[in-house]
């Protein structure tokens, strides 16, 4: 079972759209997929469940046990979306988890323990993380062996990637849990020299740690989400369909070599995360200036 966290502390980078549509295309490829919504905003839940009825149980119950009640497992909250695709829903109550569990020993391992209960039942578990680095995100990272980092081609995203890679490094050093992390460029327009330069810098400084697939901006992706339908089942004739289908194909292509060959250990990388953003921004500014000239 491959476990993949879709994570970025920056909002608006296509994180939830990526979680929904990657999950749907993997399901279309006859893989059994569970999408775990770990964002208190519950957007992945909204983007997959079309009915207005609120789920009776959500990820909140998995984390917080009610007095006098038996523990709630992932199987107790999972809802079927369509063939091969299930979702573990979330709502605003999930935002109370960090405070509720303050001081509890082992609170960072709750999701990993819950996911162990569905191991063997799914081929892929995709975890949509909240737009911050806190207890919920830390749970997701400890529960997953891979991470997809969606990144819109902007200055702030470029700087934030380095900070997020530092988080992975700290996790590896403190817990000996290593994440195979790859950056995914999203919301790409390709209309300006700056945007093209950002992508070039990602490819240059994150060689082996980025996806070849680039997700182009497509209004159909937002339309599909508003209807609670993945792009795979909404519109076949748009950039969003083509790009997320290509991303799923790239993920599937990694299956054979994932156990050891494809693992990316960030320690000892040629371009350390704490040096990467500032240096790359300077190089990028120079390249944009020369292009403009």
JOTA-V917585 format. One record per backbone hydrogen bond with DSSP energy under -1.0 kcal/mol. CO is the residue of the C=O (numbers start at 1). NH is the residue of the N-H. If there is no record, write none. Layout:
CO | NH
CO | NH
This chain:
2 | 125
3 | 145
3 | 146
4 | 127
5 | 148
6 | 129
14 | 18
15 | 19
16 | 20
17 | 21
18 | 22
19 | 23
20 | 24
21 | 25
22 | 26
23 | 27
24 | 28
25 | 29
26 | 31
27 | 30
32 | 123
32 | 124
33 | 86
34 | 126
35 | 88
36 | 128
39 | 42
42 | 46
43 | 47
45 | 48
45 | 49
58 | 61
59 | 63
60 | 64
66 | 69
73 | 76
74 | 77
74 | 78
79 | 87
82 | 85
84 | 33
85 | 81
85 | 82
86 | 35
87 | 79
88 | 37
89 | 59
91 | 94
92 | 95
93 | 96
94 | 97
96 | 100
97 | 101
99 | 102
101 | 104
104 | 107
106 | 109
109 | 113
110 | 114
111 | 115
112 | 116
115 | 118
118 | 121
123 | 2
124 | 34
125 | 4
126 | 36
127 | 6
128 | 38
130 | 132
134 | 138
135 | 139
136 | 140
137 | 141
138 | 142
139 | 143
140 | 144
145 | 180
146 | 5
147 | 182
148 | 7
149 | 184
151 | 186
152 | 154
154 | 158
155 | 159
156 | 160
157 | 161
159 | 163
160 | 164
161 | 165
162 | 166
163 | 167
164 | 168
165 | 169
166 | 170
167 | 171
168 | 172
169 | 173
170 | 174
171 | 175
172 | 176
179 | 181
180 | 147
182 | 149
183 | 211
184 | 151
185 | 215
188 | 217
192 | 196
193 | 197
194 | 198
195 | 199
196 | 200
197 | 201
198 | 202
199 | 203
200 | 204
201 | 205
202 | 206
206 | 209
209 | 183
215 | 188
218 | 221
219 | 223
220 | 224
221 | 225
222 | 226
223 | 227
224 | 229
225 | 228
230 | 233
231 | 234
231 | 235
238 | 242
239 | 243
240 | 244
241 | 245
242 | 246
243 | 247
244 | 248
245 | 249
246 | 250
247 | 251
248 | 252
249 | 253
252 | 255
257 | 262
260 | 263
266 | 269
272 | 275
272 | 276
275 | 279
276 | 280
277 | 281
278 | 282
279 | 283
280 | 284
281 | 285
282 | 286
283 | 287
284 | 288
285 | 289
286 | 290
287 | 291
288 | 292
289 | 293
